């Protein structure tokens, strides 16, 4: 009897496993069949792009390749997740390949992930020179093509190892319905997100996990530094260089203090930046910081018949540059000729128009609007604009209200990420609780007790000068001693910020 019951249980379990695994086996079998039996060629692409982008460009390029060569093509998409995960995986693969004496890692193309990732990988000699710069020089004409730089951001590598294929900006997404219910005006600037009205209502991504979030924080700080540079006056006996250093120091501090306020207003830090507009659209948060294409994607998703959407995205006033999302051909690419053709396709009219055209329009996407801006100036013509999903957004018209200056903050980019980790992420519970106490202790005129506020906003551990010291520690973290020194500093500074947040609460309660 027991054996009979045991046998029945085993059969049931095996049946359940078969039901669960069968679709995966069939899917794998289908892919193998498509690749081996039907396709004459293959292209391996690593990308953080979402499924909609992969589907549209996959279908468009395979059709293009078939028309040009008469051959079927299979695209194998590798999607580790975000740019940070991609960087880790690619470097690990190259290290293993080096140990084996191999040049490549089985990848043909790197598609998307932001210019920071591509600059880092190019510096490590992971890409090869692109043919498109010589074969299609007109696409790089300053007036109609791709500029070498725009709003201070590089649009392609000077050694032609990578090139931007679409534009990207950082900004704010917000839920119209939630704002109306709370009686809060829509945010327009980075400073608005630091207002006490948004306490407990923001969604922010972890800059240690998301390069895009770290970049947004860097731009926020540059905005503060630029304001100081534009308004500061030279003191008696002060040289111009000293005046500039003072302005950078003050602006850096004000930028960190704003990041601190925004972080204190945040309900959480997420590992996935793409999650922010989703949560805002669902009402789990009122507003958040995200890149334009994530914001516009969810604006499109929740658009009603009358054209309105509860999820809106805006670029903060004078607070963001316009960068590019690039593509590159990997060193040792197994299918180099196809990879080079893929890059050309992305920059051609056919490829560029997919980014911002309406589904079903000439050269537009087949399934869904991607809501991203093409990088080539020449496609912004009346003929094409009538099919654009965002025809009013003309990035190359007029004078930009923000110019990124790499010389001010670029070398401190990694150090800034670690500073925010210490100030705002590792200590987020204490930070949120402290700001909540400060808000509750406001006086009749709305002001916060000055001593408590000063203690809360004390960020001199990461002043402009001291952040360079953190950078030097980060430069040494590859060896064991340097890594230990960095860890000790991070732990020590985290403890100091916790004490500051706790002390600010005590001072606020005493004043109250």
C-alpha positions, 0 to 999 in steps of 0.5 A: 500500500505504502509503495503504491502511494509512493509510486503515485506521488513520484509519477505526479511529481514527474508529470508536474516537472514535465509540464513545467520544463516542456515549454522551455525544451520546446522553445530551445528546440525551436530556436536551435531549429531556426538557427541551424535548419533555417538560418544561413548566418548568425549575429550575437548581440549583447544589449540592455535594451528591452524586448520592444527594441530587440523585437523591432530592430531584430525584425528590421535588420534580418529583413534588411540582411535577407534583401541585401544578401538573399540569406536568412539571419538569426540574431542571438540576443544576450541580455544580462540586465543593466550596464553594470552587469554587462560590464562585469560579465564582459570583463570576466569573459575577456579575462578568461579568454586571455588565459586561454590565449583567445582574442574574442569572447563569442560576441559580435556587437555591443548595443546600448548601455550608455556612453560611460560603459562604451568609453570604459570598454573602449579604454580596455580595448574591447572594440574594433574600428567601425567601417561606417566612418569611411564608407558613409562620411556624409552621415557624420557631417556637422550640419546634417549628420552626427556631430562629434559632440553635443551639449558637451557629450561625445556622440562617437569615439574619436578613434571610431570604435563606437558611435551613438545611434539615438539620443538620451536625456535624464529627467523626472517622471510623475503621476498626474493623478497622484499629484492632483490628489495630494495637491502638489504642483508638477515638478520642473527642476531637480530642486523641486524633488528635494522639497518637503512636499515630496517626502515619502513620495519619490522612487530613486535608483541605486547609483551603484547599480545604475550608471544612468542614475549616477549620471543624473546625480552628476548633472545635478551637481554640475548644475549647482556648480555652473550656477556658482560659476555664473554668479560668484564674484571675485573677493579682494586679493583672490585670483581667478583660479582661486575664485573658480575653485571656490565656486566648484567647492560651494556648488559641489556641496550644494549639489550633495545636499540636494541629493541628500534631500531627494534621497531622504524623500525617496521611499526606496532605492531600486536596483532597476532604473526601468522599474521607476516609471512603472512604479510611478505609473502604478501610484506606488510613488508620485515621482521619480528620476529616470531616463527619457525613453523609460519615461516616454515608454510608460507614457505611451503604455498608459496613453488614453484615447484622448491622447492623455496619460497619467504618467508624464516625463519632463527634462528638468530646466537647465538640468540635463545634457543630451547624451547618446546610446551607442553601438560597437563591434567587439574585438574578435567578433566571430561574424564581423562582416554582419556586425559592421553591417548592423552598425551601418543599418542603425545609422541609416535612414531605415534604422534611424526612423524606427526609433521615433516613428509611429507603428506602421508608418514608412520605415517605422516600427512594426509593433510598438512606438519606441519613443526615442530620438534619432541621433542623425540630424538629417532625419529631422525633416518635414517628410519624416517628422509627420510620422514621428511620435514626438515631432515637437521634440527637436533636440538640435534646434535652438541653444541648449540650456545645459552644457556638460563639462567633463573637466569639472566632475567626470574624474570624480564620477566613481567617487560620487557613486560611493559618496552617495552610497555612504550618505544616502543608501547605507544610511537610508533608514536613518536619513529618512527618519531624520528628515521626517523629524525635521519636517515635524519640528517646523516652526510656525513660520515653516522654518526648520530649526537651524542647528538641526538642519545644519547637522542634517546637511553636514556633508564635509566628509565628501567635500569637493577636495575630500572626494578627490581623496576618495578617488585616490582610494578607489584607484588603489582598490585593485590591491588587497591593502587598497581595498581594505583601506577603502572598506574601512573608510566607507564603514567609518564615514557611514557611521559618522553620517548615522550619528549626524542624522541621529543628532539632528533629530535630537536637536530638532526635538529639543527645539520643539 
